[in-house]
Amino acid sequence: MSPEDRRVLIAGGGPVGLLCAWLLARRGVPVRLFEENDGPQADPRAATTHPATLELLNEDGLAEDMARVGLVAPIFQFWDRPSDTLIAQFDHGVLENDTAYPYVVQCEQFKTAGLLLERLRGFPHAEIMFGHAAVDLRQTETGVQLDVRGPAGITTHAGAYLIGADGGRSTVRKQCGIAFEGFTWPERFVVLTTPYDFEAGRGYCYRSYFADPGAWCNCFKVSADGPPGLWRTVFPTDPAETDEEILGDAGVQARLNAFFPSSHPYPIVHRNLYVTHQRVAARFRLGRVLLAGDAAHVNNPIGGMGLNGGIQDAVNLSGKLARILLGAESERLLDLYDRQRRTVAVEFVQEQSIANKKRLEAADPQQRRRNLDELKAIAADPARARQFLLRSSMIESQRRAERIALEDA
Ligand SMILES: Cc1cc2nc3c(=O)[nH]c(=O)nc-3n(C[C@H](O)[C@H](O)[C@H](O)COP(=O)(O)OP(=O)(O)OC[C@H]3O[C@@H](n4cnc5c(N)ncnc54)[C@H](O)[C@@H]3O)c2cc1C
């Protein structure tokens, strides 16, 4: 095959698309990536990167670079909001025999994208085309053609395969007619970012979850532009509230004060509102088109699993595509990608992220008590704490994916 015949096209230059591009380029596969924006977007979405994901990012010191530009967080906590009491604390240290990374790294996703872009510059066979949006595609038995809208109008690009890493509203998924099965939460989630130091002021660690009847908050620290860093708080909103009510100063201060009473207004540096879904694509492969990241699955951010799942897709898929394109494996391997990653998305990430939300927002007093007592009991028992952390840190789901590969062999 000529290099052109082996080229992989990628729609979407978020962290998942860029990671696919880098991993393929490192293995000698030519790639051409199209991103509709003019550069990486600095919106406050993913930061938490779990141990199972860090293990997969160990090539060329990427995980270590993420820790250098982010924050290392070995522990996380659950708090009862009404009584402001610490219910349970989990230390990833109990996973020291399970992983080389017994901690999470809080690295904002645009920083991960930046680290990947720096690395991609070293590969002349990796073309990154910002300001280009994928609009349509056609495929045959031997290749894919992608129509792209850029500054020069519509151009058509040919490749052996196409990866749709173009986010939750994926054009690639829609053009393939693949259903995005699941539901949308009625409440939107608001992210309020402040330099207020929740550790010094209120004793919270870098990842703290708050349970409240009918509500919840995730409060976590990111390094931002360097010390002292910023704190992001994520809350549900009432579906009846307008954008103005949610994002205006009065609403923002009232929301923060209801959880974290203060005699001084909180300084706010960002306020962002997100519609949140629980959806998984009906298939991750259609012929020569593969879906990865949010294009394939979306979930609520409690527990920080969306991008982690996307990175795990990218590593799995890029490895398989490289082996196929370099002649070591048959295309059948791509069905295994679908089976491994779709199973994990449905059985693990969807289930876990929904359970995380329900646990925090439970309103029935007896159910709340049971939930909080259960967390306390798990944290107090090292064997149960390890099991809990194996699941929350996504090691268990990676092991599940590996078992599917063994069953397939
Ligand atoms: C508030 C919040 C907090 C979160 N926190 C976490 C967390 O801590 N940990 C975690 O794992 N996950 C978290 N997530 C989820 C995480 O942000 C997503 O899973 C992640 O962004 C998915 O990466 P991606 O590359 O698949 O998609 P995206 O980041 O959405 O990137 C897709 C890219 O494709 C581009 N694009 C779209 N259409 C086209 C087109 N037609 N042609 C070309 N380009 C196109 C877009 O411009 C974008 O750059 C959070 C989400 C939210 C909302």
The ligand as a Tripos MOL2 file, in Angstrom:
@<TRIPOS>MOLECULE
LIG
   53    58     1     0     0
SMALL
NO_CHARGES

@<TRIPOS>ATOM
      1 C1        -18.7380   20.1730   33.0210 C.3       1 LIG1
      2 C2        -18.0370   18.9810   32.4620 C.ar      1 LIG1
      3 C3        -17.0040   18.4020   33.1640 C.ar      1 LIG1
      4 C4        -16.3770   17.2500   32.6680 C.ar      1 LIG1
      5 N1        -15.3750   16.6940   33.4020 N.ar      1 LIG1
      6 C5        -14.8130   15.5460   32.9730 C.ar      1 LIG1
      7 C6        -13.7500   14.9450   33.7110 C.ar      1 LIG1
      8 O1        -13.3000   15.4650   34.7490 O.2       1 LIG1
      9 N2        -13.2200   13.7790   33.2340 N.ar      1 LIG1
     10 C7        -13.6730   13.1900   32.0900 C.ar      1 LIG1
     11 O2        -13.1780   12.1120   31.7240 O.2       1 LIG1
     12 N3        -14.6320   13.7700   31.3250 N.ar      1 LIG1
     13 C8        -15.2130   14.9270   31.7430 C.ar      1 LIG1
     14 N4        -16.1510   15.5400   30.9630 N.ar      1 LIG1
     15 C9        -16.4700   14.9940   29.6290 C.3       1 LIG1
     16 C10       -15.4430   15.4840   28.5850 C.3       1 LIG1
     17 O3        -15.4030   16.8820   28.5360 O.3       1 LIG1
     18 C11       -15.7470   14.9040   27.2040 C.3       1 LIG1
     19 O4        -15.9670   13.5220   27.3330 O.3       1 LIG1
     20 C12       -14.5850   15.1700   26.2350 C.3       1 LIG1
     21 O5        -14.5180   16.5310   25.8740 O.3       1 LIG1
     22 C13       -14.7150   14.3200   24.9690 C.3       1 LIG1
     23 O6        -13.6210   14.5710   24.1160 O.3       1 LIG1
     24 P1        -13.8000   14.4150   22.5310 P.3       1 LIG1
     25 O7        -12.4760   14.7410   21.9410 O.co2     1 LIG1
     26 O8        -14.4480   13.1190   22.2410 O.co2     1 LIG1
     27 O9        -14.9070   15.5050   22.1650 O.3       1 LIG1
     28 P2        -14.7930   17.0900   22.2120 P.3       1 LIG1
     29 O10       -13.9150   17.5320   23.3220 O.co2     1 LIG1
     30 O11       -16.2070   17.5960   22.2020 O.co2     1 LIG1
     31 O12       -14.0780   17.4530   20.8570 O.3       1 LIG1
     32 C14       -14.7230   17.2880   19.6140 C.3       1 LIG1
     33 C15       -14.0780   18.2400   18.6310 C.3       1 LIG1
     34 O13       -14.6570   18.0450   17.3440 O.3       1 LIG1
     35 C16       -14.8580   19.3060   16.7340 C.3       1 LIG1
     36 N5        -15.9060   19.1360   15.7390 N.ar      1 LIG1
     37 C17       -17.2410   18.9910   15.9300 C.ar      1 LIG1
     38 N6        -17.8710   18.7990   14.7700 N.ar      1 LIG1
     39 C18       -16.9060   18.8080   13.7990 C.ar      1 LIG1
     40 C19       -16.9340   18.6110   12.3910 C.ar      1 LIG1
     41 N7        -18.0690   18.4000   11.7420 N.pl3     1 LIG1
     42 N8        -15.7560   18.6680   11.7070 N.ar      1 LIG1
     43 C20       -14.5700   18.9010   12.3790 C.ar      1 LIG1
     44 N9        -14.5100   19.0980   13.7080 N.ar      1 LIG1
     45 C21       -15.6610   19.0260   14.4050 C.ar      1 LIG1
     46 C22       -15.2210   20.2280   17.8800 C.3       1 LIG1
     47 O14       -14.9770   21.5710   17.5620 O.3       1 LIG1
     48 C23       -14.3040   19.7070   18.9900 C.3       1 LIG1
     49 O15       -13.0610   20.3620   18.9940 O.3       1 LIG1
     50 C24       -16.7930   16.6960   31.4390 C.ar      1 LIG1
     51 C25       -17.8300   17.3000   30.7050 C.ar      1 LIG1
     52 C26       -18.4450   18.4310   31.2080 C.ar      1 LIG1
     53 C27       -19.5560   19.0710   30.4250 C.3       1 LIG1
@<TRIPOS>BOND
     1     1     2 1
     2     2     3 ar
     3     2    52 ar
     4     3     4 ar
     5     4     5 ar
     6     4    50 ar
     7     5     6 ar
     8     6     7 ar
     9     6    13 1
    10     7     8 2
    11     7     9 ar
    12     9    10 ar
    13    10    11 2
    14    10    12 ar
    15    12    13 ar
    16    13    14 ar
    17    14    15 1
    18    14    50 ar
    19    15    16 1
    20    16    17 1
    21    16    18 1
    22    18    19 1
    23    18    20 1
    24    20    21 1
    25    20    22 1
    26    22    23 1
    27    23    24 1
    28    24    25 2
    29    24    26 1
    30    24    27 1
    31    27    28 1
    32    28    29 2
    33    28    30 1
    34    28    31 1
    35    31    32 1
    36    32    33 1
    37    33    34 1
    38    33    48 1
    39    34    35 1
    40    35    36 1
    41    35    46 1
    42    36    37 ar
    43    36    45 ar
    44    37    38 ar
    45    38    39 ar
    46    39    40 ar
    47    39    45 ar
    48    40    41 1
    49    40    42 ar
    50    42    43 ar
    51    43    44 ar
    52    44    45 ar
    53    46    47 1
    54    46    48 1
    55    48    49 1
    56    50    51 ar
    57    51    52 ar
    58    52    53 1
@<TRIPOS>SUBSTRUCTURE
     1 LIG1         1 GROUP 0 **** ****
